[in-house]
Amino acid sequence: MSQKELTRVEVMQQLKTKRLTQAQAAVQLHLSVRQVKRLWRTYKTLGRAGLISKRRGQPGNHRLPLEVRQQVNDLIQQHYADFGPTLAHEKLTEKHRVSLSVESVRRLMIDEGLWHPRPAKKAVVHQMRERRACLGELVQIDGSPYDWFEGRAAACTLLVFIDDATGQLMALHFAPQETMFSYCDALRHYLQRHGKPQALYSDKHGVFRVNLAGAASGSGLTQFGRAMEELGIQIICANTPQAKGRVERANQTLQDRLVKELRLRNISGMAAGNQYLPEFMADFNARFAVAPRRAHNAHRPLLATELLDRIFTWQETRVVSKNLTVQYNKVVYQIQTPRSSYTLRKARVLICQTAHGEVTIEYHGRSLPFTIFQQQAKQATVVSSKLVNDTLGSTTLRTPTKPAADHPWRTYQSRPTPSSPPGDISTLHD
């Protein structure tokens, strides 16, 4: 008997000895007096056995039909074996018109061994920060290196821009790696679609922050930081990953949902993936984005003077030599000018390089004509730890293979050994 049934037996015994009235028994059992009378009549007729539920051991009235269970199990096994219950439920509803609750799908997947309940993690307390009030007031950005195409294409990095106030994905972009040019490419699409946000919230990656201790030369800004300063966008670097937890959690969700969506659509490659990302973002935001506390949009429009093609270049200053040459990236450029050479001697010029390697030399905002005078030999380059694999390429060590049964190596030990000359190394023993 269950604890509830044992309690009813005890109350019925007190009714039998007249230590309780039926009204008092109804209060203790949280039942009506009429129901207590029914229980009392059953108890007098059948005793304790009459209080046991007649439904025990019988299938539930709301149990799924066997044919529905089999249909759902077949669909999950065939299409969604490695999906989570929530995502599998969404796909069953959208693509197969199967009307089940998330918990029913979860229970079916557990019964089939496709999903294992995760134990609750020990709670780690971090300081809470309230969401910003307006859309575009603070945008969290991060790069997520991952095998997004599950071996159908090379592993790459997904650049994620998510709004702090709404949790809305503002931009997604596949790139080979986290570089200044890849972030500029992703930000270009963002600015053209939404406008300029007030601030970007990032980690301490070298793209966003000068991490060299005691750096005395330069402006103190990275190339991306310089570009954001020209656009009037503030960069804030988080001290811990938990501080920008919204984008970190989004990365985990994308590594589950986006990977499976790419698989279902047989998308293999960054170009096709970037074409699909707007559709994915629209669906993601419809499911998970929340309304901001204020309806004001904090994005600002791009100004006519803010030329992204020039701002999103790698810019460095050089001093022109006496013979009107400047050196940049192991190349010596000879400046061509119809004016007297002394007018440009010791002048500071700005060298701008695009993502495709195109170089322009500017002096007081005007481009100077030039020719390549000399290209020096390549020297050892300084590469950060995050870019070592991309610098070396995708070359991997060859996996050793087992020799065939008729390989000559297998008969090597059976060959006659020639006599060794004195002092030969083969005559030495351990």
N, C-alpha and C positions, 0 to 999 in steps of 0.2 A: 504494500500500500504506500501511496505517496504521503508526504507530510500533511498535505491538505486533507486527505481522506482520514488520516489518523486523528486530526483535530476534530473532524466531524464525528468520529466514533466517540471521542471523549465527551463532546457536548451532548450526544445522544444518551450516553450513560448518565450524565448529570440530569437530563430530562427524565430519565427512567426513575431515578431516586428522588425526583422532585426538588432538586437543589437549584434548578433554573426553571424559569418560565419560558414559553415559546418566544415571547417578545424579546427576553434577554438573550436567548440563544440566537435569534436573528441578528441582534446587534453584534455579538461576538463573531459570527460567521460571515457578516457583511452580506446577508441575504434578506429577502422579504419574509414576513411571517408565513405567507402562503407556501413558499418554498420549504421552509422549516417543517411545516406540517406534512408535506409530501415525503421529506427525508425521514420523518418520524414514523410514518406509516410503513415505509419500505424497511426501516430498521426493525420494527416490530415483527414484520413478516419474514424477512430473510436474514436478519442479524447483521453482523459486520460485513458479510459478503455483498449485501445489498447496496453498500455505500461505495463499492469499487466501480470505476467508470466502465461502462459497457463498450466504449470505443478502444479500450486498451488492446494492443495487438492487431488492430484493424488499420488498413490504409487510410490516410487522411482524406477528407473531402476535397481539399485543394491540391492534392498531389497531381504532378504533371502526368498526362497520359504517356504510356510507354512509347507510342509512335512519335510524340513530340520530343521526348528525351533522346530517342535514337536519331531523329533528324538533326537536332542541335549538336549532338556529339559528333555526327558524321561531318557536319559543316566545320566545326571547330578543328577536328582532326585533319581535315583536308586543307583548310585555308588559314586557320588562326591558332595553330598549335602552340606557338611561342608568344601569343598575345596575352596581355593582362586581362582580367575579367571585365574591367570597365571599357577598355578599347574593343575587346571582342563583342561586348554587348552592343556598342555603337555600330559596329560593322554588321552584326546580325540584323539590327533594326533597319539600317539604311539600305543594305544591299540585298537582304534575303527576306525582309518583311516579317521577321520573327519577333513576336511580341512577348518578351520575357523581362523580368526585372534583373537588375545587375546582380543581386544576391542569388537568384536562381542560377544564373550563368556561372557565378563563382562556385556554387555548391556542385554543379555538374562538372566543372573543371577539376575541382578537388577530388571528386569521386573517381574521375578518370586518370588522376595522377598528373594532370597538366598544369596544375597550380598548387604551390605549397604555401600555406599561410606563413607570413613572415612574423617572427617574434617581435614584440614591442621593444624598441630601442630605449636605452637609458636616456632619460631626458637631460639635455644639456641646456643650461639657462644662458641665454644671450640677451643683451640689452635690447629691448624693443624700440623700434622707431616708427612713428606714425607715417603713413603714406603722405606724399605731397598732395596739395589740394587741387592743382590744375594739371590738365594734360599739357605735356611739353615743358613742364617746370624742371623736371629732372629725368634723364634717360640713362638707364644702366646699360653698359655695353661690355661685351666679353667675347672671346674667341673660344670655340670648343673643337679641338682636334679629335677626330673620331673616324672610324671606318664607316662612313655614312652610307656607302653603296654596297656594303657586305661583300667585298671582293670583286664586284662587277666593274669597279673602277678603283683607281688609286685612292688611298686615304687622303682626306683634305680637312680643312678647317671651316666651320660654320661661324660667321660673325653674327652676333645676336644683339639687337637693339630693342629694349623693352621699357615701356613707360612706367615710372614709379607710381604714379597716381592711379592708374587704371589696370596695370598688369597686362597691357595690350602690346602685342608684338608690333613694333613700328617698322622694322627692317630685318631681313635675313639675307645673307649673301654667302655663297660658297666661294672659297678662295684657297689657293694652294697652301698658304701659311699666313700667320699674323705679321703683316708688315705695314709700314706707313701707307704704301700705295693701295693695299687691299682695303684698309680701313677708309681711305679717302674714296675709293670706288663705291663702297657700301654707303658711305655718308652722302655721296653725291645723289644717289637715288632717294635717300631719306629727305634731303633738303629740297629736291625738286617736287617731292610728293607732299610733305608736311610743312616745310619751312624750317627755320632755325630754332632749336630748343634753347632753353636758358642755360642748361649745364649738362655735362656728360659725367657719369659716375663709373669709374673704371678701376682696375687693379693697378699694381705698380709695374706693369710691363714696360719695357724700354721704349715702346712706341709712344707712351703717354708721359713718361717721366724720366729725367736724367738721373740714373742710379749710380753714377760714378762719384764716389765720395771725394770731396775736396776739389771738384772740377771748377777751375778758376776762369778758363777762357770760354768764349761764346756768350750767348744771351741767356743761358740757363733754361732754354726751352728745346724740346725735341722738334723735329720737323712737323709732326702732327700738332704739337702744342702751338707752334708758330702759326700754322694754318688756322687753328681754332681761335687764336688771338686776333687774327685779321678778320675773322667772321664774327667776333664778339661772343663766342661760346666758351663758357668756363669749363675747365676740366678739374674734377675732384677725384683723387685717388683714395680708394678704401684701404684701411689698415689691415683688415682681415677678410677672408672670403665670406664669412658670415655677415659682414656689414653690407655687402651687395648680394644678399641671399636671394633676392627676387630673380635675378638673371642666372644665378647658380642653379636654382631649382628649375628654372625654365630649360636650362641645358639638359638636366636629367630627363625632363619630360620629352624634350625633342629627340634625345637619343633613343627613346622608346617609340614614340608615336611617329615621328618623321621618318625614321628608318623603315618602319613597316609600311608607311604610305608610299615611300619610294619603291619598295619591293612590290607592292600590289600593282603599281603602275609601270613596273619594269623600267624605271628610270636609271640609267647608268651613265654618269658623267656630270660634271659641274655645270656645263652649259644647259643641259636639259633640266637639271635640278633647279637652277636659278629661274628658269621659265615657269616651273611649277610652284615655286615658293609663294608668290602672291596669293594663289588659290588656297594654299595651306594656311597662310596667315589669316585670311578672311574666316575660314572655318574655325581655327583655333581661337580667334578673338571673340567669335560669336558664342563659343562655349565657356570661356574662362575669364574674359575681360569684365571688369566691374565699372560702375559709374563713378566719376570723380566727385569729390565733395563740392566743388565749384564748377560751374559750366563754362568758365572763362578758358579760352585756348591760349596758352602762353607762347605758342610758336610765333616767330616773327618772319615776315617775308624776306627773301633775298633782295638786296639792293642792286640797282643796275650797275654800280661800280664794282660789285663783288664778282669778279670773273673767276669761276671755279677752275677753269683750265689752267690759269696761272697760279692761283692759290694752292692748288693740289699738285705742286711740283716740289722737287727736292732743291732747295735753294742754299747756296753758299757764296760767301764773298771772297774775292781774290784781289790782290794788288797787281796792277799791270807793271811789267818790267820795263827797262829802258828801251828794249827792242820790240815793245808792244806784244809780249806774249804772256799768257797765263796758263797755269797748270791745274788740271782738275781730273781726278780719277785716272791718274797715270797717262794722261793725254796732254800734250802741249798744244795750245791753240794760238794761232797767229792772227791778231786783230788787223783787219783791213780798214783803212780810213783815208779819205782824200785830204784830210787836214794835216797840218804839221804834226810830227810824231811827239813833240814835246808837250802837246796839249793833253795827251792821255798818259804820260809817264807818271808812275806812282798813284794813278787814279784807282779808286775802289770800284770794282764792277761786281754785278750780281750774276752768278751762273745759275740757271734754272734747268733742271733735267726732269723730263716726264717719265711716266712709268714704262714707256716704250724705248727709253734711252735717248730721246731727242733732246739736244742741248741748245739753249739760247743764252747769249751774253747781253746783259742790259747795263746801260750807263744812264743814270738819271731818268729811268723809265723808258728809255729808247733802246731798241735792239741794235747791236753792233754786228756788222758782217765779219766773218772770220774764216780761216782755213785751218785744217789740222796740220800742224808743223811736224810733230813727232808723237809716236805712240810707244810708250815705254813697255819694257817687259813686265809681265805680271809677277808680283811679289806675294809673299804670304799674307793672307787676309785674316782679319779678326772677325770671328763669327760667334754669335751667342749660342748658348747650349740648346736653345729651342729651335735653332735653324741648322744644326749640324746635319741632321738626317736629310733635310731638303737640299743642302749644299752638296752632299755626297751623292744624292740621287737615290733611286730605288734599287740599286744593286745589292743583292743579297748573296750570302755564301752558298755555294752549291752543296746540296745534300749528298753525302756519300752514298754510293750505290753498291749493292752486293754483287760481286763478280759472278758471271754465269757458271754453270756446272762444267762446261768445257773450256773455261778460261785457262790460258797457260800458267797463270799464277798458281792454280791449284796443284799443278804437277811440279812446281819448283823444287820442293823438298826431296822428291824422288830422283832428281837428276844426280849423276855422279859428281862428286866434289873433286876438282883438280887439286893436285898437291900444291901447298902454299909455300912460297919462298920464305927463308928465314926472316924473322922480323915482321912478317905480314900481320896486319891487325886481326885477321881472322883466326890466328893461332892463339890469341890472348884469351884467357879464361877468367871468370870472376873469382 
